[in-house]
Amino acid sequence: MAKTIHTDKAPKVIGPYVQGKIVGNLLFASGQVPLSPETGEIVGETIQEQTEQVLKNIGAILAEAGTDFDHVVKTTCFLSDMNDFVPFNEVYQTAFNKEFPARSAVEVARLPRDVKVEIEVIAEIG
């Protein structure tokens, strides 16, 4: 049976989905974009600033689910411009204290609200 995850410390959803679902011992977190949980506005103009906010939002969802970045097993990263790959990686890697998770990173034509980055994660609980 799936359990829905919701926290006010991450942005409200902007469509027909939830912040995350726990199934068994896995959290499947919806993609996060760099929105402020308080205002719903985009945080940052650079890829670095936006990635920092995305990671904060993911961290809040992980915490609500009872886990953290050390238990993330897979990420999917969507970039609006693959030229941002190196500066994105510089910020992305700071979220992980242990091994890095498996990852896909792709350039996409467009992201919601024309942001530069969106990241979704799968994490172990416990």
C-alpha positions in Angstrom: 0.0 0.0 0.0 1.4 3.4 -1.0 1.7 6.3 1.5 1.5 9.9 0.2 4.2 12.3 1.3 3.4 16.0 1.8 5.4 18.8 3.5 5.0 22.5 3.6 8.8 22.8 3.5 8.7 22.0 -0.2 6.7 23.8 -2.9 3.1 23.0 -3.3 2.4 20.8 -6.3 1.4 22.7 -9.5 -0.5 19.9 -11.2 -2.2 16.5 -10.7 0.5 14.8 -8.7 1.9 14.5 -5.2 5.3 15.4 -3.7 6.1 11.7 -3.2 4.9 8.2 -2.6 6.4 5.6 -0.3 5.9 2.0 -1.6 7.5 -0.7 0.5 10.8 0.7 1.6 11.2 3.1 -1.3 10.3 6.8 -1.7 9.5 7.9 -5.2 9.7 11.7 -5.1 8.2 13.8 -7.9 10.5 16.1 -9.8 11.4 19.3 -8.0 12.0 22.7 -9.6 13.6 25.7 -7.9 10.4 27.2 -6.3 10.3 28.8 -2.9 7.9 26.8 -0.6 6.8 30.0 1.0 6.1 32.1 -2.1 5.9 29.7 -5.0 8.3 31.9 -6.9 11.4 30.8 -8.8 14.6 31.1 -6.6 17.7 32.1 -8.4 18.7 33.0 -11.9 21.9 30.9 -12.3 22.0 27.1 -12.6 23.9 27.0 -9.3 21.3 29.0 -7.4 18.4 27.0 -8.9 20.1 23.7 -8.2 20.7 24.7 -4.6 16.9 25.4 -4.2 16.0 22.2 -5.9 18.2 20.2 -3.5 16.6 22.1 -0.5 13.2 21.1 -1.8 14.2 17.5 -2.2 15.8 17.5 1.2 12.5 18.5 2.8 10.6 15.7 1.0 13.3 13.2 2.0 13.1 14.4 5.7 9.3 14.1 5.7 9.6 10.6 4.4 12.1 9.7 7.2 15.2 9.5 4.9 18.0 11.6 3.5 20.4 12.1 0.6 22.6 9.3 1.8 19.7 6.9 1.0 19.0 8.2 -2.5 19.6 5.4 -4.9 18.6 7.0 -8.2 18.1 10.5 -9.6 16.9 11.8 -12.9 18.1 15.3 -13.7 16.6 17.5 -16.4 18.5 20.5 -17.6 17.3 23.1 -20.0 20.8 23.6 -21.3 23.5 20.9 -21.3 26.1 23.7 -21.3 25.1 24.1 -17.6 26.2 20.5 -16.9 29.6 21.3 -15.2 28.3 24.0 -12.9 25.2 21.9 -12.1 27.4 19.0 -11.1 29.4 21.3 -8.8 26.3 22.0 -6.7 24.6 18.6 -7.2 27.6 16.6 -5.7 27.4 18.6 -2.5 24.2 16.9 -1.5 25.8 13.5 -1.1 28.1 12.5 1.8 28.5 8.9 0.9 28.4 7.2 -2.5 26.7 9.0 -5.4 23.4 7.5 -6.6 22.7 6.1 -10.0 21.8 9.0 -12.3 20.4 10.0 -15.6 21.0 13.6 -16.8 19.3 14.9 -20.0 18.7 18.2 -21.7 15.1 18.9 -22.3 13.4 21.4 -24.6 11.5 23.2 -21.7 10.8 22.8 -18.0 7.9 24.1 -16.0 8.0 27.9 -15.5 11.1 27.9 -17.8 13.4 27.0 -15.0 16.9 25.6 -15.7 16.7 22.4 -13.7 14.4 19.7 -12.3 15.4 16.7 -10.3 13.5 13.6 -9.2 14.7 11.0 -6.8 14.1 7.4 -5.6 15.4 6.8 -2.0 15.4 4.0 0.5 13.5 4.5 3.7 15.3 3.5 6.9 
